[in-house]
């Protein structure tokens, strides 16, 4: 009650509006996660690469005899990693900016390792750019809202 005895009705608080950068980042993370989960699971289901038309000859000279472990790595590191980043960014969780930045840089590193172990493929360049774009978008988010404290304002 106020000093005059009347009751004030408070309007329900709304979450802050998402910026275009934040919406784009969440979308890129979600689409990348779905793509990596699908590709990784298909490689694990058919380690000969037949479900994705992945040439087993691409693995010659690598430590892999088939696509099972590369599929598991794709699923775990990229698919699950980007799913966590997208959900955490959507929820505006503590350190969300850092999680997204780590996912983007991690994807760039993943593609570099893939290039050195398996050899070159055009998708490596595409997803390397996706990783760099993810890191850039995360970097552009306001540090006060997504920074070290993770506090939402």
Buried (B, 14 or more C-beta within 10 A) or exposed (E): EEEEEEEEEEEEEEEEEBEEBBBBBBEBBBEBBBBBBBBBBBBBEBBEBEBBEBEBEBBEEBEBEBBBBBBBBBBEBBBBBBBBBBBBBBEBBBBBBBBBBBBBBBBBEBBEEBBEEBEEBEEBEEBBEBBBBBBEBBEEBEEEBBBEEBEBE
